[in-house]
Amino acid sequence: MVEHATRSWRLSASVAAGTGVLAILTSVVPSWIEVTGWDPDQHSGYLEWLVVGILGLSCAGSGSLARRQWRHRAVHSQ
């Protein structure tokens, strides 16, 4: 049970960290989406902020899940 909780926590924490880094990167360098030449929002910036919002929500959700798993493991390991 503890091994599963540890693996699950690591996955949640990794997803939170990864999406957090991508959200910050996208807010600092929003033009990375248009590197391929594809510009779905015709330079309005809407898509970039939508991506930042989705990544931010994913980071918050994964971080919350990781925190809950960490606290659950701490309570049950005593």
TORTOR-19809 format. One record per residue (C-alpha): residue number from 1; chain; x, y, z. Coordinates in pm, whole numbers, plus 50000, padded with zeros to 5 digits. Layout:
BEGIN
- NUM_A_X_Y_Z $
...
END
This chain:
BEGIN
- 1_A_50000_50000_50000 $
- 2_A_50279_50241_50088 $
- 3_A_50463_50163_49762 $
- 4_A_50151_50242_49559 $
- 5_A_50100_50565_49752 $
- 6_A_50460_50666_49693 $
- 7_A_50439_50597_49320 $
- 8_A_50108_50779_49296 $
- 9_A_50247_51076_49488 $
- 10_A_50556_51091_49267 $
- 11_A_50341_51090_48953 $
- 12_A_50111_51364_49087 $
- 13_A_50404_51577_49203 $
- 14_A_50584_51531_48870 $
- 15_A_50277_51631_48671 $
- 16_A_50229_51936_48894 $
- 17_A_50593_52041_48852 $
- 18_A_50594_51981_48477 $
- 19_A_50273_52167_48405 $
- 20_A_50381_52449_48636 $
- 21_A_50707_52492_48447 $
- 22_A_50525_52483_48112 $
- 23_A_50270_52740_48234 $
- 24_A_50549_52976_48340 $
- 25_A_50740_52915_48017 $
- 26_A_50430_52983_47808 $
- 27_A_50354_53305_47994 $
- 28_A_50714_53426_47949 $
- 29_A_50765_53307_47589 $
- 30_A_50415_53275_47442 $
- 31_A_50533_53257_47081 $
- 32_A_50670_52902_47121 $
- 33_A_50334_52775_46996 $
- 34_A_50384_52953_46664 $
- 35_A_50733_52806_46600 $
- 36_A_50591_52562_46346 $
- 37_A_50427_52844_46151 $
- 38_A_50080_52746_46267 $
- 39_A_49900_53052_46402 $
- 40_A_49544_52960_46496 $
- 41_A_49463_53288_46673 $
- 42_A_49622_53525_46415 $
- 43_A_49859_53684_46671 $
- 44_A_49582_53781_46916 $
- 45_A_49745_53588_47202 $
- 46_A_49419_53420_47301 $
- 47_A_49548_53066_47244 $
- 48_A_49862_53129_47446 $
- 49_A_49666_53254_47748 $
- 50_A_49423_52966_47712 $
- 51_A_49718_52724_47726 $
- 52_A_49857_52906_48032 $
- 53_A_49518_52878_48203 $
- 54_A_49478_52508_48126 $
- 55_A_49833_52432_48240 $
- 56_A_49782_52638_48554 $
- 57_A_49463_52452_48643 $
- 58_A_49635_52121_48577 $
- 59_A_49925_52225_48800 $
- 60_A_49691_52330_49080 $
- 61_A_49486_52011_49057 $
- 62_A_49787_51781_49046 $
- 63_A_49955_51971_49326 $
- 64_A_49644_51944_49540 $
- 65_A_49623_51572_49472 $
- 66_A_49992_51526_49558 $
- 67_A_49944_51718_49883 $
- 68_A_49644_51506_49977 $
- 69_A_49839_51186_49902 $
- 70_A_50137_51309_50105 $
- 71_A_49921_51393_50405 $
- 72_A_49731_51064_50377 $
- 73_A_50058_50870_50371 $
- 74_A_50192_51067_50669 $
- 75_A_49880_50997_50877 $
- 76_A_49871_50626_50794 $
- 77_A_50242_50564_50845 $
- 78_A_50227_50652_51215 $
END
